[in-house]
Amino acid sequence: MEFNGIDAGTGGYLFPAQSPADIARTARRSVLPRELAAWTASFVRDLDDLAQTGWGLVVPDGLDAAIIDALCPLLDLRAGQAGAHYRELVVRPGEDKSTFLRRNGMGPGPADPRRVPYYLLIVGPPALVPYSFQYLLDVQYAVGRVDFDTVAEYAAYARHVVAAEERGVATVPAHLFATSNPDDEPTGLSARKLAEPLARELTAFGAAVTKDVGAPATKQRLRDLLAGGPGILFTATHGLGSRDGDARDVQGALVCQDWPGPLAAQPIEQRHYLCAADVVAPVVPRVVFSFACYSGGFAAHVSRLPQRLLVHGALAFVGHVDRAWGYSFLWDGADEHITAMVSAVLSLHEGHRLGTAMEAVNCRWSEIAAELTTRLDQLGADDRRLAWLWTACNDARNYVVVGDPAVRAC
C-alpha cells in the first residue's frame, strides 16, 4: 500500500510502502469511537439559520483574554444572529469530548441548541484542544477551529468574516486545481479519479466550474488563483512533509506541477510548492478545500498555509490532518467514489454554510468506522480487507475545518 506525501528534505516519498498485514496489525490495536450516528435535525428545520442551530465558541480553560477581545467583532455578529442559542463554552484541561458534552447537559445523539449549539468554533492550538476532541465533536456538530500565532491575526480574521457577510456575494464560481506530476501515480490518480470526475459531476448539477488539471497546475497559476480567482478553490496535490521539527513553515505546503516527480531524485525546492510565505493579501477565494497530506494540520499544530490564507482574506480552509490517502476518492480497489466531495462543494456553491456542507464528509467517516468496528469484532477478519478499512477510516476522519464553520462561500 502506497502513501501520499513528499519529503521536504529528499524530494522522494515521505512514507515507505506497507503490506496489508502490517496495517491490519495496527488496526487490531485501534480503539474506535462507538458513537457513529450521523447528525439529524431533531430540533432544527433550517441548518443555515443560526437562530435555530445556535453558534458557540469553544475555548480552552485559561485562554488569553486578549484573543477573545480580538475576536469580538465576529462574536458580536454571531451573537446577534444566534440570539438565545449563542454560547461561550470552556474545555477543561484533559477533558475529552464526552465529558465536555456531559458537563454541558448533552450526551451522544443529535445536537440540541438549547444546550450546545450546532455550529462550534474551537479557539486555540491542538496542543490545548486536541484534534481527537475535534474529530469526535464533529460527528454530530459542525466544528471549525482558529489558531493563530498573534492576537493581531485573530483580529484580522474576525474583520474579514464580518466584512464578507456585510458585502455578501450573489453567486461564486468553483475552480479545481489538480496536479499530475511526472512518473507519480498518486497525483495521476487524483487527477483522473477525483478532479476530472468532480468537474463533470458539478457541471452536471449546474455549478459554474473551471479547472486546471495536469500541466496548467503550476505554482504561478495557483498564486494567480489566490490573488484573483474563484470563490471556492478545490486543490488535489501532494502535501509537503518533513521529519525536521524546525520545518513547520513548509509542512502541508501544496506541491505544484513544477515538481519533476519522484524519479528526479533531487531535493524539492521552494519553486516547486506553494507555502505560507508565498501568500500575499488579498486572498480572494472565500473557501479553499485541499486534498493533500498535512494541508490542514499535523500532530499538535495547524499548518501555516491555512493560517496565512485566513489572515489575508479567506474565510475558511478545509484540509487534512497528517497523511491523506487515495481512499478519499477510491473505493473497493480502484473504483472512483466522490459523492461526499461533490456534495460538499455543491452545497458551498449553493450558498449553504460550510459546517452544513461538510456533513457528507463527516457521515462518510461515520459509515466507514461503523463497518470497521464490526469487522474488528469478528474473529478471523481478512487482513487485506481490515487494512483497507482502517486506512480509509483514518483518511475520512482527518478532514478539518480551519475557520468559522458558519461562513458561506456565497
C-alpha beads as a LAMMPS data file, in Angstrom:
LAMMPS data file: protein, C-alpha beads

410 atoms
409 bonds

1 atom types
1 bond types

-500.0 500.0 xlo xhi
-500.0 500.0 ylo yhi
-500.0 500.0 zlo zhi

Masses

1 110.0

Atoms # bond

1 1 1 0.000 0.000 0.000
2 1 1 1.487 3.329 -1.119
3 1 1 1.023 6.610 0.775
4 1 1 0.809 10.220 -0.351
5 1 1 3.212 12.910 0.833
6 1 1 6.561 14.276 -0.350
7 1 1 9.616 14.568 1.913
8 1 1 10.853 18.177 2.040
9 1 1 14.410 17.001 2.591
10 1 1 14.835 14.348 -0.095
11 1 1 12.176 15.128 -2.689
12 1 1 11.081 11.487 -2.523
13 1 1 8.034 9.879 -0.953
14 1 1 7.629 10.636 2.744
15 1 1 6.496 7.152 3.813
16 1 1 7.558 3.703 2.602
17 1 1 5.001 1.248 1.271
18 1 1 3.454 -1.129 3.834
19 1 1 1.862 -4.535 3.485
20 1 1 -1.823 -5.124 4.333
21 1 1 -0.703 -7.397 7.183
22 1 1 1.306 -4.550 8.772
23 1 1 -1.656 -2.200 8.623
24 1 1 -4.068 -4.881 9.845
25 1 1 -1.937 -5.361 12.984
26 1 1 -2.221 -1.627 13.659
27 1 1 -5.982 -1.720 13.055
28 1 1 -6.469 -4.536 15.577
29 1 1 -4.804 -2.390 18.246
30 1 1 -7.030 0.603 17.463
31 1 1 -9.715 1.997 19.724
32 1 1 -12.615 3.288 17.633
33 1 1 -15.498 5.555 18.624
34 1 1 -18.695 3.618 19.217
35 1 1 -20.863 6.702 18.695
36 1 1 -21.141 6.830 14.921
37 1 1 -24.619 8.025 14.040
38 1 1 -24.927 10.891 11.605
39 1 1 -26.332 14.185 12.850
40 1 1 -30.093 14.516 12.484
41 1 1 -32.053 17.730 12.666
42 1 1 -34.295 16.802 15.589
43 1 1 -34.587 20.372 16.810
44 1 1 -33.757 22.273 13.628
45 1 1 -35.566 22.709 10.330
46 1 1 -33.167 25.128 8.651
47 1 1 -29.475 24.346 9.171
48 1 1 -28.468 27.712 7.707
49 1 1 -30.472 29.707 10.278
50 1 1 -28.241 30.378 13.280
51 1 1 -31.273 31.418 15.329
52 1 1 -32.351 27.765 15.084
53 1 1 -28.998 25.962 15.113
54 1 1 -27.129 28.194 17.513
55 1 1 -23.469 29.174 17.392
56 1 1 -20.887 28.658 20.088
57 1 1 -17.315 29.484 20.980
58 1 1 -15.253 26.651 22.498
59 1 1 -12.083 27.765 24.292
60 1 1 -9.515 26.008 26.468
61 1 1 -9.533 26.999 30.121
62 1 1 -7.157 29.900 30.689
63 1 1 -7.026 31.138 27.096
64 1 1 -5.553 34.635 26.834
65 1 1 -8.422 37.101 27.209
66 1 1 -6.805 39.301 24.568
67 1 1 -7.631 36.633 21.968
68 1 1 -11.313 36.729 22.878
69 1 1 -11.237 40.516 22.725
70 1 1 -9.667 40.346 19.254
71 1 1 -12.484 38.076 18.069
72 1 1 -15.207 40.372 19.427
73 1 1 -16.430 41.660 16.023
74 1 1 -17.078 38.063 14.958
75 1 1 -18.586 37.107 18.317
76 1 1 -20.911 40.107 18.257
77 1 1 -22.030 39.182 14.736
78 1 1 -22.779 35.562 15.667
79 1 1 -24.441 36.515 18.946
80 1 1 -26.831 38.758 17.056
81 1 1 -27.603 36.002 14.555
82 1 1 -27.926 33.128 17.050
83 1 1 -29.779 35.061 19.731
84 1 1 -30.748 32.841 22.669
85 1 1 -28.723 29.970 21.207
86 1 1 -25.362 31.753 21.406
87 1 1 -22.909 30.165 23.861
88 1 1 -19.333 30.540 25.063
89 1 1 -18.095 27.182 26.370
90 1 1 -14.872 26.167 28.121
91 1 1 -12.866 22.952 27.706
92 1 1 -11.146 21.985 30.946
93 1 1 -7.609 20.517 30.972
94 1 1 -7.622 16.848 29.980
95 1 1 -11.349 16.879 29.217
96 1 1 -12.481 14.653 26.364
97 1 1 -15.454 15.235 24.085
98 1 1 -17.872 13.048 26.084
99 1 1 -17.013 14.693 29.411
100 1 1 -17.286 18.146 27.853
101 1 1 -20.745 17.418 26.452
102 1 1 -21.980 15.751 29.630
103 1 1 -20.918 18.753 31.706
104 1 1 -22.936 20.951 29.324
105 1 1 -26.056 18.799 29.579
106 1 1 -25.552 16.672 26.460
107 1 1 -24.684 13.080 25.645
108 1 1 -24.429 11.067 22.448
109 1 1 -27.013 11.975 19.834
110 1 1 -28.255 14.940 17.819
111 1 1 -27.296 18.477 18.731
112 1 1 -29.734 20.335 20.958
113 1 1 -29.018 24.062 20.500
114 1 1 -30.773 24.813 23.801
115 1 1 -27.726 23.266 25.494
116 1 1 -24.865 23.065 22.989
117 1 1 -25.131 24.882 19.625
118 1 1 -24.716 23.022 16.354
119 1 1 -22.059 25.384 14.947
120 1 1 -18.976 25.410 17.192
121 1 1 -15.723 27.330 16.758
122 1 1 -12.730 25.998 18.719
123 1 1 -10.154 28.660 19.536
124 1 1 -6.540 27.700 20.156
125 1 1 -3.988 25.079 19.135
126 1 1 -4.472 21.299 19.074
127 1 1 -1.962 21.125 21.931
128 1 1 -4.710 22.573 24.167
129 1 1 -7.831 21.203 22.436
130 1 1 -6.671 18.050 20.615
131 1 1 -7.667 17.019 17.130
132 1 1 -9.221 13.875 18.646
133 1 1 -11.658 16.139 20.530
134 1 1 -12.459 17.995 17.300
135 1 1 -12.973 14.810 15.235
136 1 1 -15.428 13.291 17.698
137 1 1 -17.317 16.535 18.323
138 1 1 -17.624 16.921 14.549
139 1 1 -19.664 13.703 14.257
140 1 1 -22.824 15.425 15.477
141 1 1 -21.863 19.110 15.336
142 1 1 -20.422 21.478 12.716
143 1 1 -16.970 22.257 14.083
144 1 1 -14.159 24.564 12.989
145 1 1 -11.002 25.884 14.609
146 1 1 -8.970 29.094 14.550
147 1 1 -5.405 29.112 15.793
148 1 1 -3.004 31.949 15.040
149 1 1 0.385 32.993 16.369
150 1 1 -0.573 36.551 17.313
151 1 1 -3.555 38.436 18.687
152 1 1 -3.409 40.722 15.638
153 1 1 -4.006 37.726 13.358
154 1 1 -7.133 36.735 15.299
155 1 1 -8.380 40.313 14.935
156 1 1 -7.663 40.327 11.191
157 1 1 -9.612 37.119 10.682
158 1 1 -12.620 38.423 12.628
159 1 1 -12.643 41.577 10.486
160 1 1 -12.538 39.544 7.259
161 1 1 -15.547 37.411 8.231
162 1 1 -17.641 40.392 9.333
163 1 1 -16.756 42.380 6.203
164 1 1 -17.577 39.413 3.947
165 1 1 -21.018 38.998 5.496
166 1 1 -21.703 42.688 5.147
167 1 1 -20.705 42.651 1.458
168 1 1 -22.419 39.407 0.513
169 1 1 -21.922 37.606 -2.804
170 1 1 -24.743 36.547 -5.128
171 1 1 -23.011 33.603 -6.802
172 1 1 -19.448 32.319 -6.924
173 1 1 -17.661 30.007 -9.347
174 1 1 -15.714 26.959 -8.221
175 1 1 -12.266 26.145 -9.556
176 1 1 -10.492 22.773 -9.447
177 1 1 -6.686 22.751 -9.343
178 1 1 -5.037 19.318 -9.601
179 1 1 -1.502 18.218 -10.385
180 1 1 -0.415 15.107 -12.268
181 1 1 3.325 15.063 -11.715
182 1 1 5.659 13.067 -13.986
183 1 1 6.005 9.357 -13.082
184 1 1 3.859 9.909 -9.983
185 1 1 0.946 7.527 -9.543
186 1 1 -0.730 9.283 -6.538
187 1 1 -1.289 12.606 -8.329
188 1 1 -2.100 10.787 -11.564
189 1 1 -4.886 9.000 -9.704
190 1 1 -6.221 12.140 -8.019
191 1 1 -6.281 13.960 -11.367
192 1 1 -8.117 11.133 -13.162
193 1 1 -10.301 9.801 -10.370
194 1 1 -11.014 12.931 -8.317
195 1 1 -10.532 16.234 -10.146
196 1 1 -11.857 15.293 -13.584
197 1 1 -14.983 13.429 -12.371
198 1 1 -15.610 16.138 -9.753
199 1 1 -15.662 18.737 -12.535
200 1 1 -18.079 16.610 -14.553
201 1 1 -20.418 15.993 -11.617
202 1 1 -20.533 19.623 -10.507
203 1 1 -21.181 20.767 -14.066
204 1 1 -23.997 18.198 -14.387
205 1 1 -25.630 19.745 -11.310
206 1 1 -25.455 23.197 -12.877
207 1 1 -22.487 24.590 -10.939
208 1 1 -20.153 27.114 -12.552
209 1 1 -16.829 25.233 -12.651
210 1 1 -13.417 25.871 -14.202
211 1 1 -10.289 23.754 -13.820
212 1 1 -6.529 23.399 -14.186
213 1 1 -5.558 19.724 -14.253
214 1 1 -2.050 18.475 -15.002
215 1 1 0.276 20.743 -16.969
216 1 1 -1.512 24.077 -16.210
217 1 1 -1.475 23.436 -12.423
218 1 1 1.730 25.371 -11.752
219 1 1 2.741 27.335 -8.680
220 1 1 2.304 30.625 -10.520
221 1 1 -1.191 29.612 -11.596
222 1 1 -2.101 28.768 -8.003
223 1 1 -0.799 32.129 -6.826
224 1 1 -2.882 33.830 -9.512
225 1 1 -5.997 31.946 -8.370
226 1 1 -5.468 33.085 -4.787
227 1 1 -4.995 36.687 -5.881
228 1 1 -7.977 36.976 -8.214
229 1 1 -9.710 33.692 -8.691
230 1 1 -12.883 31.856 -7.716
231 1 1 -14.983 31.968 -4.576
232 1 1 -14.383 28.239 -3.997
233 1 1 -10.968 26.735 -4.727
234 1 1 -10.527 22.946 -4.593
235 1 1 -7.000 21.549 -4.850
236 1 1 -5.723 17.976 -5.241
237 1 1 -1.949 17.730 -4.877
238 1 1 0.802 16.212 -2.797
239 1 1 1.320 17.904 0.554
240 1 1 4.849 18.556 1.709
241 1 1 6.020 16.816 4.872
242 1 1 9.173 16.922 6.930
243 1 1 10.688 14.879 9.710
244 1 1 12.527 18.023 10.803
245 1 1 10.706 19.649 13.718
246 1 1 12.013 23.057 12.640
247 1 1 10.358 22.810 9.212
248 1 1 6.850 23.745 10.314
249 1 1 6.681 26.585 7.812
250 1 1 6.615 24.119 4.896
251 1 1 4.670 21.247 6.474
252 1 1 1.448 20.992 4.469
253 1 1 2.654 23.173 1.584
254 1 1 0.979 22.287 -1.725
255 1 1 3.320 20.633 -4.243
256 1 1 2.563 22.007 -7.706
257 1 1 3.107 20.741 -11.251
258 1 1 6.563 22.350 -11.209
259 1 1 7.890 19.378 -9.182
260 1 1 9.626 16.998 -11.647
261 1 1 8.406 13.864 -9.900
262 1 1 9.927 11.103 -7.764
263 1 1 12.342 9.828 -10.420
264 1 1 14.157 13.168 -10.457
265 1 1 15.816 12.046 -7.201
266 1 1 16.591 15.577 -6.066
267 1 1 15.620 17.702 -3.064
268 1 1 12.390 19.596 -3.597
269 1 1 12.776 23.365 -3.966
270 1 1 10.506 26.250 -2.974
271 1 1 9.756 26.929 -6.635
272 1 1 8.018 23.539 -6.712
273 1 1 5.466 24.211 -3.964
274 1 1 3.209 26.891 -2.520
275 1 1 3.696 27.544 1.194
276 1 1 2.577 30.219 3.664
277 1 1 5.444 32.529 2.690
278 1 1 4.074 32.685 -0.866
279 1 1 0.664 34.037 0.195
280 1 1 0.070 37.774 -0.098
281 1 1 -3.010 39.895 0.531
282 1 1 -5.681 39.948 -0.579
283 1 1 -6.708 36.299 -0.861
284 1 1 -9.844 36.178 -2.999
285 1 1 -11.300 32.644 -2.589
286 1 1 -13.628 32.528 0.382
287 1 1 -13.246 28.791 0.957
288 1 1 -10.241 26.660 -0.003
289 1 1 -10.636 22.855 0.113
290 1 1 -7.328 20.966 -0.196
291 1 1 -6.861 17.246 -0.644
292 1 1 -3.204 16.941 0.407
293 1 1 -1.172 15.485 3.250
294 1 1 -0.818 17.857 6.236
295 1 1 -2.722 20.616 4.439
296 1 1 -4.929 21.190 7.498
297 1 1 -2.519 20.265 10.256
298 1 1 -0.264 17.715 11.878
299 1 1 0.473 16.430 15.392
300 1 1 -0.410 19.363 17.682
301 1 1 -0.300 22.113 15.055
302 1 1 -2.457 23.853 12.487
303 1 1 -0.468 24.168 9.257
304 1 1 0.971 27.560 8.363
305 1 1 -0.650 27.751 4.921
306 1 1 -4.291 27.872 6.112
307 1 1 -3.312 30.279 8.872
308 1 1 -1.815 32.639 6.332
309 1 1 -4.745 32.306 3.933
310 1 1 -7.233 33.218 6.669
311 1 1 -5.202 36.191 7.854
312 1 1 -5.150 37.587 4.309
313 1 1 -8.809 37.189 3.370
314 1 1 -10.003 33.580 3.089
315 1 1 -12.926 32.773 5.375
316 1 1 -12.191 29.071 5.856
317 1 1 -9.928 26.240 4.789
318 1 1 -10.786 22.547 4.633
319 1 1 -7.721 20.349 4.833
320 1 1 -6.346 17.045 6.019
321 1 1 -4.540 16.388 9.285
322 1 1 -1.475 14.159 8.861
323 1 1 -1.342 11.736 5.913
324 1 1 -4.004 11.737 3.189
325 1 1 -4.787 8.642 1.142
326 1 1 -6.497 7.940 -2.136
327 1 1 -9.351 6.361 -0.182
328 1 1 -10.888 9.831 -0.108
329 1 1 -11.983 9.199 -3.695
330 1 1 -11.435 5.462 -4.317
331 1 1 -13.482 2.544 -3.047
332 1 1 -13.125 -1.228 -3.374
333 1 1 -9.767 -1.011 -5.046
334 1 1 -9.722 1.461 -7.912
335 1 1 -13.359 2.471 -8.317
336 1 1 -13.852 6.211 -8.014
337 1 1 -16.348 7.297 -5.397
338 1 1 -16.584 11.064 -4.851
339 1 1 -20.167 11.563 -3.678
340 1 1 -19.094 13.213 -0.404
341 1 1 -16.767 15.645 -2.190
342 1 1 -19.433 16.512 -4.764
343 1 1 -21.965 17.116 -2.008
344 1 1 -19.609 19.367 -0.018
345 1 1 -18.541 21.564 -2.944
346 1 1 -22.052 21.719 -4.414
347 1 1 -23.529 22.757 -1.052
348 1 1 -20.974 25.546 -0.779
349 1 1 -21.710 26.631 -4.334
350 1 1 -25.421 26.787 -3.496
351 1 1 -24.759 29.116 -0.558
352 1 1 -25.004 26.778 2.427
353 1 1 -22.836 27.290 5.479
354 1 1 -19.559 25.373 5.459
355 1 1 -20.355 23.226 8.504
356 1 1 -23.546 22.008 6.850
357 1 1 -21.717 21.360 3.578
358 1 1 -19.209 19.171 5.423
359 1 1 -21.894 16.852 6.815
360 1 1 -21.499 14.481 3.858
361 1 1 -17.766 14.182 4.529
362 1 1 -18.306 13.550 8.247
363 1 1 -21.050 10.994 7.635
364 1 1 -18.721 9.113 5.309
365 1 1 -16.265 8.677 8.173
366 1 1 -19.085 7.502 10.437
367 1 1 -20.202 4.879 7.941
368 1 1 -16.708 3.515 7.301
369 1 1 -15.930 3.449 11.028
370 1 1 -19.118 1.511 11.712
371 1 1 -18.095 -1.159 9.204
372 1 1 -14.549 -1.307 10.574
373 1 1 -15.866 -1.705 14.130
374 1 1 -17.998 -4.626 13.011
375 1 1 -15.050 -6.271 11.229
376 1 1 -12.798 -5.873 14.275
377 1 1 -15.398 -7.702 16.354
378 1 1 -15.238 -10.684 14.005
379 1 1 -12.706 -13.460 14.523
380 1 1 -10.547 -14.263 11.523
381 1 1 -11.166 -10.996 9.680
382 1 1 -9.230 -10.830 6.401
383 1 1 -6.026 -8.780 6.747
384 1 1 -6.379 -7.090 3.378
385 1 1 -9.970 -6.005 3.988
386 1 1 -9.143 -4.882 7.530
387 1 1 -6.122 -2.862 6.388
388 1 1 -8.151 -1.218 3.661
389 1 1 -11.000 -0.262 6.032
390 1 1 -8.640 1.018 8.736
391 1 1 -6.762 3.211 6.260
392 1 1 -9.975 4.513 4.694
393 1 1 -11.401 5.260 8.140
394 1 1 -8.400 7.316 9.225
395 1 1 -8.380 9.126 5.899
396 1 1 -12.068 10.045 6.140
397 1 1 -11.816 11.122 9.793
398 1 1 -8.958 13.584 9.392
399 1 1 -10.630 16.334 7.367
400 1 1 -10.928 19.502 9.452
401 1 1 -12.310 22.992 9.017
402 1 1 -9.875 25.790 9.812
403 1 1 -12.056 28.840 10.373
404 1 1 -15.627 29.541 11.407
405 1 1 -17.879 26.662 10.278
406 1 1 -20.778 29.090 9.850
407 1 1 -19.185 31.019 6.973
408 1 1 -20.551 30.799 3.445
409 1 1 -18.774 30.908 0.118
410 1 1 -21.651 32.993 -1.263

Bonds

1 1 1 2
2 1 2 3
3 1 3 4
4 1 4 5
5 1 5 6
6 1 6 7
7 1 7 8
8 1 8 9
9 1 9 10
10 1 10 11
11 1 11 12
12 1 12 13
13 1 13 14
14 1 14 15
15 1 15 16
16 1 16 17
17 1 17 18
18 1 18 19
19 1 19 20
20 1 20 21
21 1 21 22
22 1 22 23
23 1 23 24
24 1 24 25
25 1 25 26
26 1 26 27
27 1 27 28
28 1 28 29
29 1 29 30
30 1 30 31
31 1 31 32
32 1 32 33
33 1 33 34
34 1 34 35
35 1 35 36
36 1 36 37
37 1 37 38
38 1 38 39
39 1 39 40
40 1 40 41
41 1 41 42
42 1 42 43
43 1 43 44
44 1 44 45
45 1 45 46
46 1 46 47
47 1 47 48
48 1 48 49
49 1 49 50
50 1 50 51
51 1 51 52
52 1 52 53
53 1 53 54
54 1 54 55
55 1 55 56
56 1 56 57
57 1 57 58
58 1 58 59
59 1 59 60
60 1 60 61
61 1 61 62
62 1 62 63
63 1 63 64
64 1 64 65
65 1 65 66
66 1 66 67
67 1 67 68
68 1 68 69
69 1 69 70
70 1 70 71
71 1 71 72
72 1 72 73
73 1 73 74
74 1 74 75
75 1 75 76
76 1 76 77
77 1 77 78
78 1 78 79
79 1 79 80
80 1 80 81
81 1 81 82
82 1 82 83
83 1 83 84
84 1 84 85
85 1 85 86
86 1 86 87
87 1 87 88
88 1 88 89
89 1 89 90
90 1 90 91
91 1 91 92
92 1 92 93
93 1 93 94
94 1 94 95
95 1 95 96
96 1 96 97
97 1 97 98
98 1 98 99
99 1 99 100
100 1 100 101
101 1 101 102
102 1 102 103
103 1 103 104
104 1 104 105
105 1 105 106
106 1 106 107
107 1 107 108
108 1 108 109
109 1 109 110
110 1 110 111
111 1 111 112
112 1 112 113
113 1 113 114
114 1 114 115
115 1 115 116
116 1 116 117
117 1 117 118
118 1 118 119
119 1 119 120
120 1 120 121
121 1 121 122
122 1 122 123
123 1 123 124
124 1 124 125
125 1 125 126
126 1 126 127
127 1 127 128
128 1 128 129
129 1 129 130
130 1 130 131
131 1 131 132
132 1 132 133
133 1 133 134
134 1 134 135
135 1 135 136
136 1 136 137
137 1 137 138
138 1 138 139
139 1 139 140
140 1 140 141
141 1 141 142
142 1 142 143
143 1 143 144
144 1 144 145
145 1 145 146
146 1 146 147
147 1 147 148
148 1 148 149
149 1 149 150
150 1 150 151
151 1 151 152
152 1 152 153
153 1 153 154
154 1 154 155
155 1 155 156
156 1 156 157
157 1 157 158
158 1 158 159
159 1 159 160
160 1 160 161
161 1 161 162
162 1 162 163
163 1 163 164
164 1 164 165
165 1 165 166
166 1 166 167
167 1 167 168
168 1 168 169
169 1 169 170
170 1 170 171
171 1 171 172
172 1 172 173
173 1 173 174
174 1 174 175
175 1 175 176
176 1 176 177
177 1 177 178
178 1 178 179
179 1 179 180
180 1 180 181
181 1 181 182
182 1 182 183
183 1 183 184
184 1 184 185
185 1 185 186
186 1 186 187
187 1 187 188
188 1 188 189
189 1 189 190
190 1 190 191
191 1 191 192
192 1 192 193
193 1 193 194
194 1 194 195
195 1 195 196
196 1 196 197
197 1 197 198
198 1 198 199
199 1 199 200
200 1 200 201
201 1 201 202
202 1 202 203
203 1 203 204
204 1 204 205
205 1 205 206
206 1 206 207
207 1 207 208
208 1 208 209
209 1 209 210
210 1 210 211
211 1 211 212
212 1 212 213
213 1 213 214
214 1 214 215
215 1 215 216
216 1 216 217
217 1 217 218
218 1 218 219
219 1 219 220
220 1 220 221
221 1 221 222
222 1 222 223
223 1 223 224
224 1 224 225
225 1 225 226
226 1 226 227
227 1 227 228
228 1 228 229
229 1 229 230
230 1 230 231
231 1 231 232
232 1 232 233
233 1 233 234
234 1 234 235
235 1 235 236
236 1 236 237
237 1 237 238
238 1 238 239
239 1 239 240
240 1 240 241
241 1 241 242
242 1 242 243
243 1 243 244
244 1 244 245
245 1 245 246
246 1 246 247
247 1 247 248
248 1 248 249
249 1 249 250
250 1 250 251
251 1 251 252
252 1 252 253
253 1 253 254
254 1 254 255
255 1 255 256
256 1 256 257
257 1 257 258
258 1 258 259
259 1 259 260
260 1 260 261
261 1 261 262
262 1 262 263
263 1 263 264
264 1 264 265
265 1 265 266
266 1 266 267
267 1 267 268
268 1 268 269
269 1 269 270
270 1 270 271
271 1 271 272
272 1 272 273
273 1 273 274
274 1 274 275
275 1 275 276
276 1 276 277
277 1 277 278
278 1 278 279
279 1 279 280
280 1 280 281
281 1 281 282
282 1 282 283
283 1 283 284
284 1 284 285
285 1 285 286
286 1 286 287
287 1 287 288
288 1 288 289
289 1 289 290
290 1 290 291
291 1 291 292
292 1 292 293
293 1 293 294
294 1 294 295
295 1 295 296
296 1 296 297
297 1 297 298
298 1 298 299
299 1 299 300
300 1 300 301
301 1 301 302
302 1 302 303
303 1 303 304
304 1 304 305
305 1 305 306
306 1 306 307
307 1 307 308
308 1 308 309
309 1 309 310
310 1 310 311
311 1 311 312
312 1 312 313
313 1 313 314
314 1 314 315
315 1 315 316
316 1 316 317
317 1 317 318
318 1 318 319
319 1 319 320
320 1 320 321
321 1 321 322
322 1 322 323
323 1 323 324
324 1 324 325
325 1 325 326
326 1 326 327
327 1 327 328
328 1 328 329
329 1 329 330
330 1 330 331
331 1 331 332
332 1 332 333
333 1 333 334
334 1 334 335
335 1 335 336
336 1 336 337
337 1 337 338
338 1 338 339
339 1 339 340
340 1 340 341
341 1 341 342
342 1 342 343
343 1 343 344
344 1 344 345
345 1 345 346
346 1 346 347
347 1 347 348
348 1 348 349
349 1 349 350
350 1 350 351
351 1 351 352
352 1 352 353
353 1 353 354
354 1 354 355
355 1 355 356
356 1 356 357
357 1 357 358
358 1 358 359
359 1 359 360
360 1 360 361
361 1 361 362
362 1 362 363
363 1 363 364
364 1 364 365
365 1 365 366
366 1 366 367
367 1 367 368
368 1 368 369
369 1 369 370
370 1 370 371
371 1 371 372
372 1 372 373
373 1 373 374
374 1 374 375
375 1 375 376
376 1 376 377
377 1 377 378
378 1 378 379
379 1 379 380
380 1 380 381
381 1 381 382
382 1 382 383
383 1 383 384
384 1 384 385
385 1 385 386
386 1 386 387
387 1 387 388
388 1 388 389
389 1 389 390
390 1 390 391
391 1 391 392
392 1 392 393
393 1 393 394
394 1 394 395
395 1 395 396
396 1 396 397
397 1 397 398
398 1 398 399
399 1 399 400
400 1 400 401
401 1 401 402
402 1 402 403
403 1 403 404
404 1 404 405
405 1 405 406
406 1 406 407
407 1 407 408
408 1 408 409
409 1 409 410
